[in-house]
Amino acid sequence: MRRTPTKDKKLKPVNHLQATTAGGYITMMIPDTLNLQMKDMLREAIDHLVPPGPGSEAVRSALVFFIDHGYLEIVKYQEGEVKNLIRIMESMGIKFLGTIKDSASFPFEVVDIKTDEETVRNGRPVVQAYGSRTEHRAIKDGIVASVMRNGGGRTRVARIATNMPEAKRDGWVAEIEQQVIRIPHQELPSPLQHNSSPAQIAAHFKHTVLSALILITLAQNTPDWFIGRLFRFSSTSFHAVLSVKEAAYLNSSEIRDLHAECLQIVQLSPKSRVTVENAAYDKEEVQKEEEV
């Protein structure tokens, strides 16, 4: 058997486990012998779980194998003996979802940092591993392949593929390391006194606002913070909305008066316009106004 060293430098035998994802029920344990190959182990695991015979195709079509550690690889059609794990599962009527090795057949080229000019390398679109959380996907021959960027200041992506499109939502799962603390609605503050100081007035307005809110996160770069950012109206987006001279969404006299007041408070003199026809930053219009 193959053996691997532990932290205390002892050798322990290697075993492969097959288990249900929901209940954790172990359905098979395969010792990793010296001559064992992944292709043979996979076929044995599928036949053990659903033996060939009448009705086996229908049962296998409902099964999904989740395989990690980069054992899977997208390859072109293979003649002769099929050794690719994805092709084996497809031929045996099994659905799969797992992490994928990098190869020439994978639809994306992943780099740590890319230049603005570099969009394609080795015939594949270039995806930068560093940056905010995002995903890119491609579909071919019934297989959905994607790269999901980790974000959070890390240079990390996951290559994932599946032949079960309904399972490929590309959503992020919160990995909570500690209990998430949320602050519920606070009570309304007491009425202000007529002789309240500026600090007391500011504190009163703060607690008035908090009484109408539920704080769902108390720190940045935490899992719950990233989830909350999906529904964000952050200071950056507020500045983009505010810093305009005219905009289609400033569609009433009350909103325009409030917009003008906010511009005066933050001391902004924007020159760009946002219209329904062109919501982009109108550089030519700004240049004309600057020339005038």
Secondary structure as the mmCIF struct_conf table of DSSP 4:
data_model
#
loop_
_struct_conf.conf_type_id
_struct_conf.id
_struct_conf.beg_label_comp_id
_struct_conf.beg_label_asym_id
_struct_conf.beg_label_seq_id
_struct_conf.end_label_comp_id
_struct_conf.end_label_asym_id
_struct_conf.end_label_seq_id
STRN STRN1 ARG A 3 PRO A 5
TURN_TY1_P TURN_TY1_P1 LYS A 7 ASP A 8
BEND BEND1 LYS A 9 LYS A 9
STRN STRN2 LEU A 11 PRO A 13
STRN STRN3 ASN A 15 ALA A 19
TURN_TY1_P TURN_TY1_P2 THR A 21 GLY A 23
STRN STRN4 ILE A 26 PRO A 31
TURN_TY1_P TURN_TY1_P3 LEU A 34 ASN A 35
HELX_RH_AL_P HELX_RH_AL_P1 MET A 38 LEU A 49
BEND BEND2 VAL A 50 VAL A 50
BEND BEND3 PRO A 52 GLY A 53
TURN_TY1_P TURN_TY1_P4 PRO A 54 GLY A 55
HELX_RH_AL_P HELX_RH_AL_P2 SER A 56 SER A 61
TURN_TY1_P TURN_TY1_P5 ALA A 62 ALA A 62
STRN STRN5 VAL A 64 LEU A 72
BEND BEND4 GLY A 80 GLU A 81
HELX_RH_AL_P HELX_RH_AL_P3 LEU A 85 SER A 91
TURN_TY1_P TURN_TY1_P6 MET A 92 GLY A 93
STRN STRN6 LYS A 95 ILE A 100
TURN_TY1_P TURN_TY1_P7 ALA A 104 SER A 105
BEND BEND5 PHE A 106 PRO A 107
STRN STRN7 GLU A 109 VAL A 111
BEND BEND6 ASP A 112 ILE A 113
BEND BEND7 ASP A 116 GLU A 117
STRN STRN8 VAL A 120 ARG A 121
TURN_TY1_P TURN_TY1_P8 ASN A 122 GLY A 123
STRN STRN9 ARG A 124 GLN A 128
BEND BEND8 ALA A 129 ALA A 129
STRN STRN10 TYR A 130 TYR A 130
BEND BEND9 GLY A 131 ARG A 133
STRN STRN11 THR A 134 LYS A 140
TURN_TY1_P TURN_TY1_P9 ASP A 141 GLY A 142
STRN STRN12 ILE A 143 ARG A 149
TURN_TY1_P TURN_TY1_P10 GLY A 152 GLY A 153
STRN STRN13 THR A 155 THR A 155
STRN STRN14 VAL A 157 THR A 162
BEND BEND10 ASN A 163 ASN A 163
HELX_RH_3T_P HELX_RH_3T_P1 PRO A 165 ALA A 167
HELX_LH_PP_P HELX_LH_PP_P1 GLY A 171 ALA A 174
BEND BEND11 GLU A 177 GLN A 178
HELX_LH_PP_P HELX_LH_PP_P2 GLN A 179 ILE A 181
STRN STRN15 ILE A 183 ILE A 183
HELX_LH_PP_P HELX_LH_PP_P3 HIS A 185 GLN A 193
TURN_TY1_P TURN_TY1_P11 HIS A 194 ASN A 195
HELX_RH_AL_P HELX_RH_AL_P4 PRO A 198 LEU A 210
TURN_TY1_P TURN_TY1_P12 SER A 211 ALA A 212
STRN STRN16 LEU A 215 LEU A 215
BEND BEND12 LEU A 218 THR A 222
HELX_RH_AL_P HELX_RH_AL_P5 PRO A 223 ARG A 229
TURN_TY1_P TURN_TY1_P13 LEU A 230 PHE A 231
HELX_RH_AL_P HELX_RH_AL_P6 SER A 235 LEU A 242
BEND BEND13 SER A 243 SER A 243
BEND BEND14 LYS A 245 LYS A 245
STRN STRN17 GLU A 246 ALA A 247
TURN_TY1_P TURN_TY1_P14 ALA A 248 TYR A 249
BEND BEND15 SER A 252 SER A 252
HELX_RH_AL_P HELX_RH_AL_P7 SER A 253 VAL A 266
TURN_TY1_P TURN_TY1_P15 GLN A 267 GLN A 267
STRN STRN18 ARG A 273 VAL A 274
BEND BEND16 VAL A 276 GLU A 277
BEND BEND17 ALA A 280 ALA A 280
HELX_RH_AL_P HELX_RH_AL_P8 LYS A 283 GLU A 291
#
